[in-house]
Amino acid sequence: MDYYLNNHIPMVQQKLGAAIKSARVTRGLSGMAPGSPPAYLALAHILFESVEALQEAFGPHAEAIMAHVPNYTNTEPVIQLSEVKL
């Protein structure tokens, strides 16, 4: 988590720059049942104006950003695009 927060996320923010409207990281603590593992160890919520803004900013840096993933995890990241409604 330390590497993710202090290296990976700042690198992503630097590369994607002003296209990022906000960024937050949450750390999974547990599942619903007491003592059960979380579904995800961490979630990065990175807000863009639109899917197109994300694609335009991420595209040129996709290879470098994805190549950085093995530095903080041995799991395959799950990426989901969502629309904020609130």
Z-matrix of the N, CA and C atoms (Angstrom, degrees):
N
C 1 1.454
C 2 1.528 1 109.91
N 3 1.336 2 116.34 1 -39.62
C 4 1.461 3 120.17 2 -179.43
C 5 1.533 4 110.45 3 -59.54
N 6 1.326 5 116.84 4 -46.80
C 7 1.468 6 120.15 5 -179.90
C 8 1.530 7 110.19 6 -64.02
N 9 1.319 8 116.24 7 -42.98
C 10 1.468 9 121.60 8 -179.46
C 11 1.527 10 110.64 9 -58.61
N 12 1.342 11 116.11 10 -47.72
C 13 1.460 12 121.19 11 -177.72
C 14 1.523 13 113.82 12 -72.88
N 15 1.315 14 116.74 13 -37.63
C 16 1.459 15 120.48 14 -172.47
C 17 1.522 16 115.30 15 -97.79
N 18 1.331 17 116.86 16 -11.53
C 19 1.463 18 119.85 17 180.00
C 20 1.526 19 113.05 18 -125.58
N 21 1.342 20 115.82 19 -56.39
C 22 1.464 21 118.57 20 -174.32
C 23 1.531 22 112.67 21 -66.83
N 24 1.303 23 117.15 22 -53.80
C 25 1.468 24 119.80 23 -177.36
C 26 1.528 25 111.46 24 -61.32
N 27 1.340 26 120.41 25 -44.40
C 28 1.474 27 118.66 26 175.83
C 29 1.529 28 112.89 27 -60.99
N 30 1.339 29 117.49 28 -35.80
C 31 1.466 30 120.19 29 177.40
C 32 1.531 31 110.50 30 -64.46
N 33 1.322 32 116.78 31 -43.33
C 34 1.463 33 121.06 32 177.81
C 35 1.533 34 109.43 33 -61.89
N 36 1.319 35 117.36 34 -45.70
C 37 1.464 36 120.89 35 179.44
C 38 1.530 37 111.39 36 -60.92
N 39 1.313 38 116.32 37 -40.53
C 40 1.471 39 119.81 38 179.48
C 41 1.525 40 110.68 39 -64.86
N 42 1.321 41 116.72 40 -43.88
C 43 1.471 42 120.20 41 -176.92
C 44 1.528 43 112.37 42 -71.15
N 45 1.316 44 117.75 43 -37.51
C 46 1.468 45 120.61 44 -176.04
C 47 1.525 46 112.65 45 -90.41
N 48 1.318 47 116.02 46 -16.65
C 49 1.458 48 122.06 47 170.04
C 50 1.503 49 115.92 48 53.00
N 51 1.322 50 114.69 49 -135.83
C 52 1.463 51 122.37 50 -173.43
C 53 1.525 52 113.54 51 -66.31
N 54 1.319 53 118.24 52 -12.45
C 55 1.462 54 120.39 53 177.11
C 56 1.533 55 111.01 54 -65.42
N 57 1.340 56 116.61 55 -24.92
C 58 1.462 57 121.01 56 178.46
C 59 1.525 58 108.76 57 -80.52
N 60 1.320 59 115.99 58 121.88
C 61 1.465 60 121.59 59 177.96
C 62 1.528 61 111.10 60 -86.12
N 63 1.332 62 117.43 61 -34.16
C 64 1.459 63 122.48 62 173.92
C 65 1.523 64 108.19 63 -163.05
N 66 1.333 65 115.76 64 159.32
C 67 1.463 66 121.02 65 178.66
C 68 1.526 67 108.79 66 -146.56
N 69 1.310 68 114.89 67 135.99
C 70 1.465 69 122.02 68 177.15
C 71 1.519 70 108.00 69 -142.04
N 72 1.312 71 116.00 70 147.68
C 73 1.457 72 121.70 71 175.21
C 74 1.517 73 107.71 72 -122.87
N 75 1.330 74 115.60 73 133.02
C 76 1.452 75 120.31 74 173.73
C 77 1.529 76 108.26 75 -115.94
N 78 1.330 77 115.94 76 144.93
C 79 1.464 78 122.06 77 179.72
C 80 1.519 79 107.92 78 -106.62
N 81 1.333 80 115.82 79 126.71
C 82 1.458 81 120.52 80 178.15
C 83 1.515 82 111.10 81 -67.55
N 84 1.323 83 116.82 82 133.49
C 85 1.459 84 121.50 83 179.88
C 86 1.528 85 112.37 84 -104.15
N 87 1.337 86 116.63 85 -43.96
C 88 1.463 87 120.39 86 179.11
C 89 1.519 88 109.08 87 -168.02
N 90 1.310 89 114.50 88 171.25
C 91 1.450 90 120.65 89 171.08
C 92 1.518 91 108.83 90 -82.73
N 93 1.319 92 116.83 91 -169.94
C 94 1.462 93 120.86 92 -178.18
C 95 1.525 94 111.85 93 -66.00
N 96 1.325 95 117.35 94 -41.45
C 97 1.471 96 120.15 95 -179.60
C 98 1.533 97 109.69 96 -75.58
N 99 1.305 98 117.88 97 136.71
C 100 1.463 99 120.55 98 179.10
C 101 1.524 100 111.59 99 -53.69
N 102 1.316 101 115.76 100 130.61
C 103 1.455 102 121.36 101 178.24
C 104 1.516 103 115.50 102 81.87
N 105 1.333 104 117.57 103 -3.74
C 106 1.465 105 119.35 104 179.55
C 107 1.529 106 109.47 105 -80.93
N 108 1.329 107 116.11 106 152.84
C 109 1.466 108 118.68 107 -178.51
C 110 1.529 109 111.74 108 -72.44
N 111 1.318 110 117.13 109 152.96
C 112 1.465 111 119.65 110 177.09
C 113 1.528 112 110.29 111 -70.44
N 114 1.311 113 116.18 112 153.40
C 115 1.469 114 120.14 113 175.47
C 116 1.529 115 110.34 114 -65.62
N 117 1.316 116 116.98 115 -34.68
C 118 1.470 117 122.67 116 -179.94
C 119 1.519 118 108.61 117 -133.71
N 120 1.315 119 116.25 118 139.19
C 121 1.463 120 120.96 119 178.62
C 122 1.519 121 111.15 120 -73.25
N 123 1.337 122 115.91 121 -34.57
C 124 1.461 123 120.77 122 179.60
C 125 1.515 124 109.12 123 -152.54
N 126 1.322 125 115.29 124 149.89
C 127 1.463 126 121.73 125 173.92
C 128 1.515 127 107.85 126 -129.43
N 129 1.313 128 116.08 127 128.30
C 130 1.469 129 120.74 128 172.99
C 131 1.515 130 106.85 129 -102.54
N 132 1.309 131 116.33 130 123.16
C 133 1.454 132 122.71 131 177.88
C 134 1.530 133 106.41 132 -106.94
N 135 1.310 134 116.03 133 102.62
C 136 1.464 135 120.87 134 -176.94
C 137 1.522 136 107.41 135 -114.83
N 138 1.317 137 115.68 136 119.03
C 139 1.454 138 122.08 137 -173.81
C 140 1.527 139 111.15 138 -97.13
N 141 1.325 140 115.04 139 130.48
C 142 1.461 141 123.24 140 175.94
C 143 1.519 142 108.40 141 -122.36
N 144 1.300 143 117.29 142 160.15
C 145 1.459 144 121.93 143 178.66
C 146 1.526 145 111.19 144 -62.54
N 147 1.345 146 116.66 145 -34.39
C 148 1.466 147 121.10 146 -177.13
C 149 1.524 148 109.24 147 -161.39
N 150 1.319 149 115.93 148 167.52
C 151 1.466 150 121.04 149 174.81
C 152 1.524 151 109.04 150 -60.57
N 153 1.313 152 116.23 151 -39.36
C 154 1.469 153 120.40 152 179.85
C 155 1.536 154 111.26 153 -62.76
N 156 1.327 155 117.15 154 -39.83
C 157 1.471 156 120.95 155 178.15
C 158 1.526 157 110.04 156 -64.22
N 159 1.327 158 116.91 157 -41.37
C 160 1.463 159 120.97 158 175.82
C 161 1.518 160 110.35 159 -59.80
N 162 1.308 161 116.91 160 -51.44
C 163 1.465 162 121.42 161 -177.03
C 164 1.523 163 111.82 162 -60.94
N 165 1.304 164 116.41 163 -41.99
C 166 1.464 165 120.60 164 179.99
C 167 1.529 166 111.24 165 -64.63
N 168 1.332 167 116.96 166 -41.27
C 169 1.467 168 120.74 167 -178.93
C 170 1.526 169 111.63 168 -75.84
N 171 1.326 170 117.39 169 -41.28
C 172 1.461 171 122.22 170 -174.18
C 173 1.526 172 112.49 171 -76.40
N 174 1.321 173 116.99 172 -39.01
C 175 1.462 174 122.10 173 -174.06
C 176 1.519 175 115.16 174 -45.71
N 177 1.331 176 118.61 175 -54.75
C 178 1.459 177 120.27 176 -177.74
C 179 1.535 178 113.97 177 -66.22
N 180 1.329 179 117.44 178 -17.53
C 181 1.466 180 121.35 179 -175.72
C 182 1.526 181 112.78 180 -114.69
N 183 1.320 182 117.44 181 2.38
C 184 1.466 183 121.29 182 -173.89
C 185 1.522 184 112.25 183 -55.11
N 186 1.309 185 117.25 184 -46.73
C 187 1.463 186 120.47 185 -177.07
C 188 1.532 187 111.17 186 -61.79
N 189 1.316 188 117.59 187 -46.28
C 190 1.469 189 121.32 188 -179.02
C 191 1.525 190 111.10 189 -65.69
N 192 1.325 191 116.74 190 -41.89
C 193 1.463 192 120.26 191 -178.78
C 194 1.523 193 110.20 192 -66.16
N 195 1.317 194 117.68 193 -46.60
C 196 1.458 195 121.13 194 -178.68
C 197 1.533 196 111.49 195 -69.15
N 198 1.317 197 117.88 196 -31.04
C 199 1.469 198 121.01 197 177.46
C 200 1.522 199 111.42 198 -67.32
N 201 1.311 200 117.07 199 -21.11
C 202 1.463 201 123.08 200 -179.27
C 203 1.527 202 112.09 201 -79.42
N 204 1.315 203 117.93 202 -19.63
C 205 1.467 204 122.92 203 -174.86
C 206 1.534 205 112.86 204 -55.64
N 207 1.332 206 120.77 205 -45.37
C 208 1.468 207 119.54 206 -179.40
C 209 1.529 208 114.15 207 -62.20
N 210 1.315 209 118.06 208 -12.24
C 211 1.460 210 120.63 209 177.19
C 212 1.528 211 112.76 210 -72.26
N 213 1.341 212 117.28 211 -18.17
C 214 1.465 213 118.72 212 -178.09
C 215 1.525 214 114.76 213 -128.88
N 216 1.333 215 118.39 214 -6.66
C 217 1.464 216 119.21 215 178.17
C 218 1.523 217 110.82 216 -156.76
N 219 1.331 218 115.12 217 155.37
C 220 1.465 219 120.77 218 173.14
C 221 1.526 220 109.93 219 -107.78
N 222 1.325 221 116.67 220 12.85
C 223 1.460 222 121.19 221 177.83
C 224 1.525 223 109.96 222 -103.83
N 225 1.299 224 115.51 223 158.46
C 226 1.465 225 121.78 224 177.61
C 227 1.530 226 108.48 225 -80.94
N 228 1.336 227 118.06 226 122.23
C 229 1.469 228 118.73 227 179.42
C 230 1.523 229 111.39 228 -66.25
N 231 1.316 230 115.36 229 147.89
C 232 1.460 231 122.44 230 174.38
C 233 1.523 232 106.15 231 -104.50
N 234 1.313 233 116.58 232 123.54
C 235 1.458 234 120.28 233 -179.85
C 236 1.521 235 108.48 234 -113.64
N 237 1.305 236 115.64 235 130.02
C 238 1.461 237 121.11 236 179.19
C 239 1.518 238 108.55 237 -133.72
N 240 1.310 239 116.46 238 134.05
C 241 1.459 240 121.56 239 172.71
C 242 1.519 241 106.87 240 -97.24
N 243 1.313 242 115.34 241 134.01
C 244 1.465 243 121.05 242 -178.67
C 245 1.519 244 109.24 243 -134.32
N 246 1.300 245 115.15 244 162.52
C 247 1.456 246 122.04 245 175.79
C 248 1.523 247 108.37 246 -109.22
N 249 1.317 248 117.29 247 130.39
C 250 1.455 249 121.91 248 178.65
C 251 1.525 250 108.55 249 -82.36
N 252 1.324 251 116.08 250 129.82
C 253 1.461 252 121.20 251 -177.18
C 254 1.522 253 112.97 252 -111.78
N 255 1.299 254 120.15 253 -13.69
C 256 1.462 255 121.17 254 -179.22
C 257 1.502 256 110.22 255 -110.81
